[in-house]
Amino acid sequence: MRIVCIGGGPAGLYAALLMKKLHPQHSITVVERNRPYDTFGWGVVFSDATMVAMRQWDPETAAEVEDAFNHWDDIEVWFKGTRQRTTGHGFVGIGRKKLLNILQRRCEALRVELVFEREVESDLEFPDADLIIASDGLNSKIRNRYPEVFRPDLLVRPNRYIWLGTRKLYDAFTFDFRKTEHGWFQAHIYKFDAETSTFIVETTEEAYAAHGLGALDQPGSIAFCEKLFAEVLDGAPLMTNARHLRGSAWLNFTRLICERWSHHNGRSHVVLMGDAAHTAHFAIGSGTKLAFDDAIELARQFEAHGHDAAAIPAVLAAYEEVRRVDVARIQNAARNAMEWFEVVGRRYADSLEPEQFMYSMLTRSQRISHENLRLRDRTWLEGYERWFARRAGVPAGSNARVPPPMLTPFRVRGLTLPNRIVVSPMAMYSAEDGEIGDFHLVHLGARAMGGAGLVFAEMTCVSPDARITPGCLGLWNDAQAAGWRRLVDFVHHNTDAKVGIQLGHAGRKGATRLAWEGIDEPLAEGAWPLISASPLPYLPHSVAPRAMTEADMARVTADFVAAAERAAAAGVDWLELHAAHGYLLSSFLSPLTNRRSDAYGGSHQNRARFPLAVFRALRAVWPAERPMSVRLSCHDWAEGGNTPEDAAVFAALFKEAGADLIDCSSGQVWKEERPVYGRLFQTPFSDKIRNEVGIPTIAVGAISEADHANSIIAAGRADLCAIARPHLADPHWTLHEAAKIGLRDVPWPKQYRSAKGQYEANLERAAVAAASPT
């Protein structure tokens, strides 16, 4: 085949040399705009894992690259007058110029034609090419010729950064955070050769503008950074090699995702590779890795389908299908890390203590978890666990193992939870006349005996017309209150767990069938009238609710108060107000469901007026020593609906009204929602509200392992973790997860102690078998 690579960066050069090595009969040309052996930029970072495939596909290049590597295991963080260090992270750095020179020499040795100092304007300049690899970077002229084909989604991120270098050498990947009168700046620093270190400085747009950095030339920007980071530089000057950029050389990172990666231009097949197809923020150092992985996968597909022009359509289809998955995974991690640095000042740096700030930074991408940190640096992590435990009131000696974060106690008002695992409210639809029966006693009692610190029953309705289905729990009469007393007494007598009640009103989502008979489907008979903020049915064929009057609001508020008084008398430890998931109070908060033009619609304060009135009425009758939380839908996942920014406004209003925690859920407000699911997908909402609004939070959603819960709590992204489906599958989830991470001193119910040793022994045998060769 005739192959042309437009752009002589890592993607184009590596693709060219692999294809030429695998099939020397190919005629391959790399066209680069810069001069031979000339490049801009400082160092690039690899992880140790990046080299595995490179060794497999071209050992010669891998060996030369590895010889030029600077390897380090440590990360050091300078923050608030402290210097903290952890090891075991396995990074390698190499100068970008050195890397490209290695690839260029390897291409020349394999007889790839290298053409320098040629600016390519169009793929049509190569009509004889069977395949054109567009590896010409973020501003790809080839991609930009076909926007209707590739459909690029480019998003300019808010932070500013400047990419500098210094002759000072660092023996760890160093992060330095400095606060100015206008905000926080951070430096990302690492050595990449025997003489030079990369020094990237990043800040918010607001700090950049307030300091007047946009008006400075490059020497002025360098002088500013040298003064700000004088301590970590220790007198060493900063340097730039971006003289080709005008002005101060401060840039915005641009996130790129393309809907398609290949196209036939009428003569040649064109495929995107590297930054022309996708970008990954420098905070996780994956840009070069993605470029190499693209090149490897393209070569792999030609090996599978055949090295001839007829195979190109199948190759490109398979290449895109495989790479899209890995790129999405890396971009997700890069986005998490990028967003962490974008909000580090207002969310973490001012409020977190240095120890927790360090943990939060290490786990910012969510690719590194609590137990992964233990594998990397057990000594550091266990020291952090002792620090966290002492803050939670657990005696922690210098050497003794302490409970991990999820098993530390949590105190709020006059209540202390034995640990931070919550059985989330989950609808069972198994009540008769709203009463707690034998099913609920066994169901909830089992989960309390399974080790959770707080056990919630499902949303409990405050009146017959507040129910979702005829099978929902209620608390509007004394018989129902007696069932609650029975449940509370059982849990308190047999376990250390506490009991929570979530009071709610279904609103427009009421009068529906039991879930297994048709979730959200309206009752065929026996329905009751519905009320909501506005007369909008949930489904097109649902019964339309009536817009609430102030008289309705007074009645509903009184129903909530009466239910709370019964719950308090029954000994319930914790009260949560349900203002999420499209139910009655949620319907006031969301602009999708609140179309009112009176004092209860419009602004955030107006939409929150009725939910806040209910909350204040409950707080007035709920015992002062017992906590109250509010569940919010922190994202409606629908155009025109509430976003996390709106949720933060509501959280602040409930905090001011006396809420102790915000339970951060999302969705189920608007039937046409399009949520983005994934592991821990709702934790960012909890993180934002906890650390920007300054109120403790409960994280929910796709939290399924102790490792997840420990990572969330240790990083300060939430104070409690609510576990739903895993608790349905395993009532003893907390005890079992503790055993899986090697904790042997977590007590089991006395009736089950004989099983504890056998369960732990089985786990040990399974671990040994998994580690043994087959």
N, C-alpha and C positions, 0 to 999 in steps of 0.2 A: 504494500500500500504506500501511497504518498501521504505523509502526515506532516502537518505544520502546527507547531506550538507557538501561539502568539503571546509573548510574555515570558521572559527568562527568569522568573522567580522559582521558588522550590517546586511548585506544582508542575510547571512546564518542563523544567530541566529533568525532574525525576521521572515524569511520564515518558519523556523522550528517551532517556537512557534505559529504562526498563523495557520499553517496546523494542528498542534496537538490540538489546541484549537477548531478548527472547526470540527475536526473528530478525537476524541481521539483514535480510533482504529488503526490509522496509527502507524507504527513502524518507529521512526525518530531518526537518529543519526547525530550529528554535530561533525566533526573531525577537530581539530585545532592543528597547529604545535607548538604553544606556550604553556606555563605552565598555569594551572588554574588561573584565575583572574590576568593575566599578559598581558600587551600590551605595545606597543610603540606608541609614538605620544603625542601630547598635546591636545588642544581643538578642537572641531568641531562646526560649526555654522549652525543653522537652521533659517529659517524665520518663522514668526508666522503662516503662512499658512500651513507649513509642518505638524503641529500638528493636523489639522482638521481630516484628514483620520486616523491618529493613534488613536485618541479618538474614532473614529467610530469602528475600527477593534479590538482594544484591550485596553479598557479604563484603565485596571490595569497597563499595561506598560506605557501608556501615562501619567497617574497620577504620577508615580514614576519618570519618566523622567522630567516632568514639575517641580516637587519638587526640582530637582537637577539643574534646569536651572539658569543661570545668564542672566537676561533680560536687554536690553538697547535699547533706541530709537535713541541715538545721534551718528552722525559721526563727527569726528574732523580731520582736515587736518592741518598738520604742513608743511609750504612751504615758502621758501624765507623770513624767519623771521616773518611770520604771523601764527596765529592760528585761523582757521575758524571752526564754528560748525553749524550743522543743525540737526533738530530733526525729529521724526515721522517715522523712518525707520524700527522699529520693528524686531530686531534680538534677538536670544537667543543663548547662548553658553553653552556647557557642555564638561567636560573632556572626551576624547575618552575612557580612562580607566574606568571612572565612567559609561559611557553609556554602554560599553560592559559588565561590571559587572551587571548592571540592567538586561540586556537581558539574561545573563547567568543564573541569579537567577530565572528569569521568566521561562526560559526553564526547569530548574530543577523542579520548582513547577508544571509544566505541564507534567512532566515525559518524557521530551526529553532526550535522552542519549547524554552526552557530553564526548568526548574523546579528551584528551589533549596530547601534546608532541608526536604526531604522524605525521610524514612527509608522505603525500600521493604522490606517484609518478605517479599513473595511476588510471583512473576510473575503470579499470578492476579488481582492488583489491576488488570490491564489486559486485560480480556476482549475488548476490541475490537481488540487488536493482531494484525496478521498475523505480525509478526516482533518478537521481543523479544531485544535484544542485551544479554546479561549481561556488562557490563564493570565490575562492582562490586568488582574487586580480589581479592587473595589470599584474603580471608575472605568471599568471595561468598556471600551468603545464598541467591541463586538456585541456584547450583551445589549448595550444601549441602542444598537441599530434595530433590534427586534423586541421592543418592549411589549408588543401585543402577543408575542410568542412566549418569552421567558417570564413575563409578568413579575418583575422584581418588586419586592416590598422593602423599601429602604426607609429606615427610621433613624433620624438623628437624635442621639441621646443627649441629655442635658449637661452632663459634666464636661469640663474642659481638662485637657492634659497637654503636657509638653514632654517630648522624648529627648532626654539628654544623656550625657555620659560623663564619667569621671575617671581619673587615674587612681583614685583610692580603691583598694581591693577589699572586698567583704567576704568573710568566711561563712556567711549564712545568707539565705534569702531574707532581706531586711525590709521591714515596713516601719516607717517613721511617721507618726501622726502629730501635727502641730496645729494649735489653735491660734488664730489671729483675732483682731478686733472685729473682723467681718466674717469669720467662719473658719472651718477646718480645712487644712491641706494635708495630703498624704503623699509620701514618696514610696515607690516600689523600686527596690535596689537589688541587683544581683551581679556577680562577677561572671564575665563570659570569656575572657581570655587572660593571659598571664599579666596583662597590663591595664585592663579596662573593665569598668562596671557600667551597666545600664542604670540610669537614674530617671525614672518617670515620675513626674509630679502631676497630681490630679487635684481638682477642686470643683466646687459647684459653680454654676453660671453666676449666681448671686455674689459669691466671694470674688470671682474673677472680675466682675464688673466693678464691684465696690473698691477693689484695689487698683483699678485703672490699668489692668494688665493688657487689655486690648490696644491701648495707646502706646505701649512700649515696643521698641524694637527688640531683636533677639538678645543683644547684650544687656539691655535693660531687664528683660525677663530672667536672664541668667543671674544677674546681680541680685534680683529679688529672691530667687530660690536659694542662692548661696547664703544670703543673710538669714532666711527663714530656717534652713536646715544646716546651720553652721555647726551645731553640736555633732550631728552624725557625719558630716563631711570632715570635721576636724582640720579645717584649713585647706582642704583640697579644693581646687576650682572645678566648676562644671564646664562642659563643652557641648557644642552643637555641631552636627554635620548635616543640618537641614537648611543650609544657606539658599537652597533652591526655593524655599518657601518664603513668601512675602510676609512682612509684618512680624508679629511676635512669635509665630510658630506654635501658638496654642491651638489645638484642634478639638473637634467633637468626634467621639466615636460614632460610627454609623453601623447600625445593625442591618444586615442584608439577608433576606430569604427569597429564593426564586421559586415560582410555582412549577416551572419546567426548566430542565437543564440542557435540553438538546433540540436541534432544529436542522432541517435540510433546506439549504438556501437555493436549491435548483440545480446546483452542481456538486456541492460538497455537504457532508454532514458536519455540523458544528456542535461542540459539546463544551459546557462550562466546567471549570475546575478551579479549586482554591478560592481565593477571595472574590473572584468573578461570580461565583455561585453562592457563596455564603461567608459570613464573618463570625468570628467568636472573640469576645472581648479579651483584651490582654490580661485581665485579672486572673485568668486560669491558664494562660500560656498555651492555648491549643490551636492557634492559627496555622503554625507550621505543621503540626501533627495532622490537621485536617487536610492540608495540601498533599502531604505524603500519602495519607490514607486514600485520598481520591485517586492518585496516580496508581497506587497498588491495586485498587479495586478495578480500575479500567483494564490494567494488564491482566488481572485474574480472569476477567470476563472474556477477553480475547483468547486467553489460553483455553477457556471452556468452550467457546463457540467457534474458534478458528481465526487465524490471522489473515483474513481476506476481506475485501470490500463488501462482499455479499453478507457477511456476518455483522456489519456495523449496526443496523437497526436493532437487532436482538441484543447486541453487546450494550448499546447505549440505554436501552430500556432496563436491562438487568442492573447495569451500573447505577442508574438513578434510583431504582427501587431499593437496592442495598444501602447505598450511601445516604439516602434521605433519612433512614432510621437512625444511623449513628450520628449524623450531623444534627438531627433534632435533639438527640440526647445531650450532645456536647453543648449545643446552643442553649439548651435549657439550663445546664449547669453554669454556663458562662453568663446567662441572663441573671441568675440568682446572685452570682458574685458581683456582676456589674451593678445591679440594683443595690447591693449591700454598700458598695463604695459610694454610690450616688446619694444615699441617705445617712451615711455613717455619722455625720455631724449631728443632725437633729434627732436621730433615732437612738444612737448607741453611745457616741463618744462623750456626750455631756452627762449621761445618766449612769452608764455601767461602770462598775469598778474595774480596775485593770485586769484582774484575773478572769472575770466573765467576758470582758471585751476581747481578750485573747482567744478564749474558747469560741466566741461568736465569730471572730474573724477566720479561725481555722476551719470552721464548718459552714462558711458562708455559701458555698456552692451546693450544699446538701449531698455532695458526692462523698465527703468524709463524714463518717458518723462516729458515735461515741465509742463503739467497740473497735472501729477501725483505728481510732486514735490510740486505743489500748495496745493494738498490735504495733503501731508505729513507735509509741513512747509510753510504755506502761508507767514508768516513774513519774513523768509529768502528769499523766491523766489521774493517777491515784492521788497525787498531791492536790490536784484540782478538786477531786471528789471530797477530800478531807476539808478543803476550804469551803465548798458548797455545803457540806453537812454541818460544819460549825455554824454557818449563817442560818441554817434551819433549826439550830438548837440541839444537834446531835453531838455528844462528846466525841471528839476525833483526835486520837493520839497521832503521833508522828509516823507510826508504822502500821498500826492496826487498820485492816480494811473496813471501810465504812459503807453504809448502804449507798447505792447509786442514786442519782438525783430523783428518779421517779419514786423511790421508796423512802425519801425523807419526809418528815411531817410538814404540814402546811397549816399555819394558824391565821385565822381571819375572825375579827371581833372576838367573841368568847369561845370560839369553836376551834379545835385542833383536829385536823384529819390525820390519820395514822400514816397515810402516804398520798401520792398525788395522782393516782389512777381513779377515774370516774367511770362508772357504768352509765353510759349515755342514755337519756330518755329514748325509748324505742317502743313504738306503738305495737301492742299485742292484740288489740281488738277482741279481747276475750272476757270482757266484763259483762255481767248481767245487771241491768238497772244501775250501771255505773259503779258497782261495788267491787272491792277487792275480794277475790275468792281464793280457793285453794291453789289454782294455777299461779296466781300472782305471788302468793306466799312462797311456793316452791321455787318459782322462777327467780324472784328477787332475793329470796333468802339464800339460794344456792350461790348467787353471784357475790353476795356479801361474805359468805363463808369462803369464797374463792380468792379473797385477799384484797379486793378493791377497797379504796379508802372512803369513797362516797358512792352510794347507789341511788340512782334516780328511777322512779317509776315513769311510765310514759306520760305524755301531756295529760294532765287531769283537768277536766272541764268544769267550769264554774256554774253551769246551769244545763238543763236538758237540751236547750236549743244552742248550746255552745259546743256540742259534740261534733266530731268529724263523722263518726259512724255510730250505729246503735250499740256497738261493742266497746265503746271508749269508757275509760274510768271517769268518775265524777266525784265531786265533793260539795254537793248542795243539800245534803240531809244528814241526819245523825247516824243512820245505818251505814252510810258510806264512811263516816268518820270513825265508826267502830272498827271497820276493816283496816283503816289506816293505823289505828292504835294497835291492833293485833300484829300488823307487819312491823311497826316500829319496835314493839316490845320484843319480838323474835330476834330482830337484827341486833338490838342493843344487848340482849341477854346472851346471845351466842357468838357474837363477833365484835371486833373493834371498829367496824365500819359505821359510818353515819348515813342517815336517810335524807334524801332530798325529794322535794315535790316541785313539779313544774306546772304552774297554773296557766291555763290558756283558754282561748275561745276560738272556735274554728272559723267563724265569720263566713265568707263566701265559699269556703271549701268544706262546708258542713253538709249534713244530710246525704252522705255517700255510702256506698256499699262497703262491706268488709274487704280488706285488701285482696284476699284470695278469691273474691267474687267479682272483682273489677275495680282496681284502684282508681279513685277519683270519680268513678261513675256514679251518677245520681241514683238515689233509691227509687225503685219502681213504685213502692207504696210506703206509707208511714213517714213521709218526709215532714220536716218542720220548716217554718219560714226562716229565711236567711237575712242577715244584716251585714253591712260592710261599710267601708269609707265611701264608696261610690257604687252605683248599681251596675257592676260589671261581672258577668258570670265567669267562672274559672275556665270551664270548657265551653265551646260554642253551644253545646246542647245542655249545659248545666242550668239549674234554676237560677235566675237572676236574683241577686240580693236586693234588699231595700237600703238606700243610703240612710245612715244613722242620723237621728235627731239628737238634740241635747238631752231630751228625756230618755232616749235609748242609752245614751252614754251614762247618765246617772244610774239607771237600773243596772247596767253591766258593771259599773264600778262597784256598786253595792254587792253584786254577786261575787266579784273578786274578793272584796273585803270579808264577806261571810265565809268564803272557802278558806281564806288565809287564817281566820280566827279558828276554824275547826282544825286546820292542820297544826297550828301552834298548840292547841289543846291536846292533840293526839301525840305530841312529842316529836314532831318532825324537826330535824336539825337545820334544814337549809331550804330556802324558798327561791325558786327561779321564776321570773316572769317571761312567758313566751311571747316575744315580739318579732318572730322570724317566720320564714317559710310560707308567707302569703296568708297566714291566719289573720284574725281580726285586727290585732294591734299592728301587725306588719302591713296590712293593707292601708293603714294611715301613713306609714313611713315612706312607702315607695311611690314615686310619681307615676309609675305605671298603673297603679291601682287606686290612687287618690287623685281624683279629678275635681275636687271640691274648690269652690270659689269663696268660701266663708273663712272664718278664723281657723279652721282645721285643715286648710289646704294651701298650697303654694310654697312658702319658704320652709327651710328645715325646721325652724321653731314652730311654725304653724302645724306642719305635718306631725310633729312630735307632741303636740299639745295634749291630745287625749291619752296616748300611751304614757306620757309623763304623769298625767293626773292619776291614772290607775296606779302607777308605781308609787307615787307619793302617798296615796291612800293605803296601799299595802304596807309601806314602810312605817306608817303611823301606828298600825296595829300589830305588826310583826315584832316579836321580842327584840329589844335593842341588842342583846348579846348574840343573836343568831344572824348569820349572813344572808344577803339577798344578791342574786345575780340576775342578769338580763340576757336572754338569747336574742342575737341579732342576725339577720341575713346581711352579711357584709359585702355581698356582691349579688346583684340581680341577674348577671350574665345575659343581659338583654339590652339592646340599644334604647337609650332614654331612661334606663333604670338606675337604681343606686349603684355606686361604685365604692371601693374601699375608702375613698376620700369622704363620701357622704356618711359611710358607717362611722368614721372617726368623729364626725360632727355629732352624730347621735350618741356615740359612746361618751363623749364629753358632757353632753346634756344629762345623761343618766348618772354619770359620775357626780355631777354637781347636785343631783337630786338625792344622792346617798347610796347608789349602787356600789357593791363591794367588788364585783367581778363582771366582766362581759364574756359571755359564751359565744364564740365567734364561728358561726356557721355561714352558709350562703345558699342562694338559689331557692327554688320551689315557690317563687313569688309569681312568675309569669310563665304560662305553659310553653311559650315559644322560646324559652331560654336556651342558650348554647354554652353550657359550662365546659371548662377545660379541666378534665379530670387528670389525676396522676397521684403518685405517692406524696402524701403530706400536702395535697393541693390547697387546703384551706389554712394551713399554718401561717402563710404570709399575712393573712388578715389579723390573726392573733398577734403576730409580731408587731405589726404596725400600730395597732390600738394600744397594746401594752406599753410600747416604748415611745410612742409619740403623744398619746393622750395621758399616759401615766396612771393606768389602772390595771390591776391584775386581770389575767385572762384565762379562759379555758380554750384549748385548741381541740378541734375535732376534724374528722375526715381523713380516711385512708391511713390511719395510724394503726399499725398491725403488729409491731414488735416492740420489745423492751428497748431495743436499740433506737427506734424512732422516738419513743417517749423520753428516754434519757437525753437524746440529742436536743430535742425541743426545749426541755426544761433546763438543762445545763446551760444552753445558750441564752436563756432569758427570752425565748420566743413565746413562752406561755408559762403559767404557774401550775396549771393542771392539764391533764390530757384525758379527754373523754373518748372511750373506746366503745364502739357500737357493735358492728357485725362480728368482730372477733370474740366478743363476749357472748353472742348468741351461739357461736360454734363451741365455745369452751368457757363454762361458768367459772373455772379456776384459772383463767387466763393469767392473772397477776402472779399466782404462785408458780405456775408452770414457766412463765417467762423468766422469773427470778432464778429458777433452777437451771434454765437453759444458759444463762450467763454466769453460772458457777456459784451462785449464792446459796450456801447451805444452812445459814443461820436464820432464814426467814421462817417464822413459826407457821405451822399448819394447824387447822382445827384439831383438837385432841382426839376426836373420833377418827381422824384420817391419818394420824401420825405413822401408823404402821405401813402406809403406802408411800410415805415420803422417801425413805431410803431406797426402796425398790425403784421408784421413778427416777431418782438421781442416778442410780447405778445403771439403769437402762440408757439414760442419756450418755453416760460415760462410755458404755460399750458401743453405742451407735457412733460416737465420735471417733473411737479407736478404729472401728470397721471402715468408716469413711476415709480415714487417713491411710489405711493399709492398701498396698497395691493389690489389684484384682488378679 
